[in-house]
Amino acid sequence: MSARVAVVGGGQNCEHEVSLASAAAVADALETAGYAVVRLTIGRDGSWRQGDGCAVDLADAIHVLRTCDVAVPVLHGPRGEDGTLAALCDLAGVPYVGSGVLAGALAMDKWATKLLAADLGIATAPGVLLTPSTAPGHRWTRPVVVKPVAAGSSQGVALVRDPGDLAAALDAAFAFDRRVLVEDVVIGREIDLAVLGRPDGSRTVAPALEIVADGLFDYELKYGGAADFRVPAPLADADRKALEDAAVAMFDALGCAGVARVDFFLTADGPVLNEVNTMPGFTEQSQVPKMFAAAGVSYAELLDLLVRDVLSG
């Protein structure tokens, strides 16, 4: 009998539409691979739906999850990727693909990630943490990137080159989070690494991917189809090793499981960590599947591997 797999998408955050696309692609691929897929969607208002639209309350959704052998949470951003859905699965006793509660929460919090990286000796962009009470006293001194502490898909992120634009950028970021990071602009190549953790403790790093963008790699560029992804990224051996070592160190320090994407800037002084995504975009055209495809692992094979690792655990 085929394993029964719950694929959960949607979510109550700004990445709802991105999650729907990822979840649909994941569910289709797992069905093609022979799994019995149960599709669950969390609406923007927190409501749950099964399949094409049958509404279920939370208790019924948990019952559906408990009928499955494994869950695949494909939620990006707060109230999903931040450990929320992992916690629900833990409480319901349902094994799931990906990182647990603590790893999801830490990685979603960009400030906490910076502190952890610093403890590991991994460079991050110099920056300050602002709240609505401290932001009015902050003064622009040089070009900065303003971003919400806990959001994704570049939502609420702005490159501020002129002091007159700082207030509007802060307002936009505060619309997504009550804590905002203001970081120095880092000059370097944008390099992504995908780390796969296996139940035996081994770590596999897929070929690195370079994002070639003119300016800020924002939401429109990410999902508008115009992003220039180059994989494998052309890297010197020393740079490749430094990036891979830093990516695995962050994966392990955060306590990640399954697959995670670790994003860097490669500067003249070495790697500078940007962020860690415990549930990155997961359509076949997303960065992580592209990186594993470059290693000869197809989209369907990667998903099958992730599910089988949980089933065998």
C-alpha positions in Angstrom: 0.0 0.0 0.0 1.3 3.5 -0.9 2.3 5.7 2.0 -0.3 8.4 2.8 1.3 11.9 2.7 -0.3 15.2 3.8 1.0 18.2 1.9 0.1 21.4 3.7 0.3 24.8 1.9 -1.0 28.4 2.1 -0.6 30.1 5.5 -1.5 33.3 7.3 1.3 35.5 6.0 2.6 37.5 3.1 4.1 34.4 1.4 0.7 32.7 1.1 0.7 32.7 -2.8 4.3 31.5 -3.0 3.4 28.6 -0.6 0.4 27.6 -2.7 2.6 27.3 -5.7 5.2 25.2 -3.8 2.6 23.0 -2.2 0.8 22.3 -5.5 4.1 21.3 -7.2 5.2 19.1 -4.3 1.8 17.3 -4.2 1.7 16.7 -7.9 5.3 15.3 -7.9 4.5 13.0 -5.0 1.4 11.8 -6.6 3.3 11.0 -9.8 5.8 9.1 -7.6 3.0 6.9 -6.4 2.2 8.3 -2.9 -1.4 8.8 -1.7 -1.4 12.5 -1.3 -3.8 14.4 0.9 -3.8 18.2 0.2 -4.5 20.6 3.0 -4.6 24.4 2.6 -4.5 27.0 5.4 -6.3 30.2 4.3 -5.1 33.7 4.9 -7.7 33.9 7.7 -6.5 30.7 9.3 -9.2 28.5 8.0 -8.4 25.0 6.8 -9.5 23.3 3.5 -9.0 19.8 2.3 -8.6 19.0 -1.4 -10.3 21.5 -3.7 -12.1 23.4 -1.1 -13.9 21.3 1.5 -13.7 23.4 4.7 -12.6 21.6 7.9 -12.1 23.0 11.3 -8.7 22.6 13.1 -9.8 19.5 15.0 -10.8 17.8 11.8 -7.6 19.0 10.1 -5.6 17.3 12.9 -7.7 14.2 12.5 -6.8 14.2 8.8 -3.1 14.7 9.6 -3.3 11.7 12.0 -4.5 9.5 9.2 -1.3 10.2 7.2 2.0 8.4 7.5 4.0 11.7 7.1 3.3 15.4 6.6 5.1 17.7 4.3 4.7 21.3 5.6 5.2 23.6 2.6 4.5 26.8 4.3 6.9 29.8 4.0 7.2 32.5 6.5 5.5 33.2 9.9 2.9 30.8 11.3 4.4 28.1 9.2 8.1 27.9 8.5 8.8 29.5 11.9 8.1 26.2 13.7 4.4 26.8 14.1 3.3 23.9 11.8 6.1 21.7 13.1 4.7 22.2 16.6 1.2 21.2 15.5 2.5 18.0 13.9 4.6 17.2 17.0 1.5 17.6 19.2 -0.6 15.6 16.8 2.1 12.8 16.7 2.5 13.1 13.0 6.1 12.7 11.5 7.0 15.4 9.1 9.6 16.4 6.5 11.9 19.3 7.4 13.1 21.2 10.5 11.6 21.1 13.9 10.2 23.8 16.1 13.4 25.3 17.4 15.3 25.3 14.1 12.3 26.9 12.3 11.9 29.6 14.9 15.6 30.5 15.1 16.1 30.6 11.3 13.0 32.7 10.7 14.4 35.3 13.2 17.1 37.0 11.2 18.4 38.7 14.4 18.8 35.4 16.2 20.4 33.9 13.2 23.0 36.8 13.1 23.8 36.2 16.8 24.3 32.5 16.2 26.5 33.0 13.2 28.7 35.5 15.1 29.2 32.8 17.8 30.3 30.4 15.0 32.7 33.0 13.5 30.6 33.4 10.4 30.4 37.0 9.1 27.1 38.8 8.7 26.3 42.4 7.6 26.8 45.0 10.3 23.4 46.1 11.4 21.1 47.3 14.1 17.7 46.0 15.4 15.0 48.6 15.5 11.5 48.7 17.1 8.7 51.3 16.7 10.1 53.0 19.9 13.7 53.1 18.8 13.3 53.7 15.0 12.6 57.5 15.3 16.0 58.0 16.8 17.8 56.1 14.0 19.8 58.3 11.6 20.9 57.3 8.0 24.7 57.6 7.6 25.3 55.4 4.5 23.3 53.1 2.1 21.5 50.3 4.0 19.1 47.5 3.5 15.9 47.6 5.6 14.1 44.3 6.3 11.6 42.8 8.7 13.2 40.4 11.2 10.7 37.6 10.5 9.4 37.6 6.9 10.4 36.1 3.6 10.4 36.3 -0.1 11.9 39.8 0.2 8.6 41.2 1.4 9.1 44.6 3.1 12.7 44.7 2.1 14.2 47.9 0.7 17.6 49.2 -0.4 17.9 52.8 0.9 20.4 54.9 -0.9 19.1 58.3 0.1 18.4 59.5 3.7 15.0 60.8 2.6 13.8 57.3 1.8 14.6 55.8 5.2 11.3 56.6 6.9 9.2 55.1 4.2 11.4 52.0 4.1 11.0 51.5 7.9 7.2 52.0 7.6 7.1 49.3 4.9 9.1 46.9 7.0 7.1 47.6 10.2 4.0 46.6 8.2 5.3 43.0 8.3 7.0 42.9 11.7 7.4 44.8 14.9 11.2 44.3 14.7 13.2 45.6 11.8 16.8 45.1 10.8 18.8 47.9 9.2 22.0 46.5 7.7 25.0 47.9 5.8 25.0 47.1 2.1 27.3 44.1 1.4 29.1 44.2 -1.9 29.6 40.7 -3.2 28.2 37.9 -5.3 24.9 36.3 -4.1 25.5 32.6 -3.6 23.0 30.1 -2.3 23.8 26.7 -0.9 21.4 23.8 -0.3 22.2 21.4 2.6 20.5 18.0 2.9 20.6 16.3 6.2 20.1 12.5 6.3 19.0 10.4 9.2 22.5 8.8 9.6 23.9 12.3 10.3 25.5 12.8 7.0 25.3 16.1 5.2 25.1 16.7 1.4 25.7 20.1 -0.1 24.3 20.5 -3.6 26.2 22.5 -6.2 26.1 26.2 -5.4 23.8 28.6 -7.2 24.6 32.2 -8.1 21.9 34.9 -8.4 22.9 37.5 -10.9 20.7 40.6 -10.4 21.0 44.2 -11.2 20.3 45.8 -7.8 18.2 44.2 -5.1 16.9 40.6 -5.6 13.4 41.6 -4.7 10.0 39.9 -4.8 9.2 40.8 -8.4 12.6 39.5 -9.6 12.3 36.3 -7.6 8.9 35.3 -8.8 8.5 37.2 -12.1 10.5 34.7 -14.1 13.3 37.1 -14.9 15.8 35.9 -12.2 19.1 34.8 -13.6 20.2 31.6 -11.7 23.5 30.2 -12.6 24.2 26.7 -11.3 26.8 25.4 -10.7 28.1 28.8 -9.7 31.6 29.4 -11.0 33.7 29.3 -7.8 37.3 28.9 -6.8 37.9 25.7 -4.8 38.8 27.7 -1.6 35.6 29.8 -1.9 33.5 26.8 -2.5 34.8 25.0 0.6 34.4 28.1 2.7 30.8 28.5 1.6 30.0 24.8 2.1 31.6 24.7 5.5 29.7 27.7 6.7 26.4 26.4 5.3 26.8 23.1 7.1 27.9 24.8 10.3 24.7 26.9 10.2 22.5 23.9 9.4 23.9 22.0 12.3 23.9 24.9 14.8 20.3 25.7 14.1 19.4 22.0 14.3 17.9 21.9 10.8 16.5 18.7 9.3 15.6 17.6 5.8 16.8 20.3 3.4 17.5 24.0 4.0 18.8 26.8 1.8 21.6 29.0 3.2 22.2 32.3 1.4 25.5 34.2 1.3 27.2 37.1 -0.2 30.7 36.1 -1.4 32.9 39.2 -0.8 36.6 39.8 -1.2 37.0 38.9 2.5 35.0 35.6 2.2 31.4 34.5 2.8 28.9 36.8 4.6 25.8 35.1 5.7 22.5 36.6 4.6 19.8 34.2 5.9 18.8 30.6 6.3 15.5 29.2 4.9 14.2 26.0 6.5 11.4 25.7 4.0 12.5 27.5 0.9 10.5 27.9 -2.3 9.9 24.4 -3.7 8.6 24.4 -7.2 10.7 22.6 -9.7 12.1 26.0 -10.9 13.0 27.2 -7.3 16.6 27.4 -6.3 16.9 24.3 -4.1 15.5 21.9 -6.7 17.7 23.5 -9.4 20.8 23.0 -7.2 20.0 19.3 -6.7 19.1 18.9 -10.4 22.7 20.1 -11.1 23.9 17.2 -9.0 21.8 14.7 -11.0 18.9 14.5 -8.4 15.6 15.2 -10.1 12.8 17.1 -8.4 10.7 14.0 -7.9 13.7 12.1 -6.6 14.5 14.8 -4.1 11.0 14.8 -2.7 10.9 11.0 -2.6 14.2 11.0 -0.7 12.9 13.5 1.9 9.7 11.6 2.5 11.5 8.2 2.7 14.0 9.5 5.2 11.1 10.4 7.5 9.3 7.1 6.9 12.4 5.1 7.7 13.2 7.2 10.8 
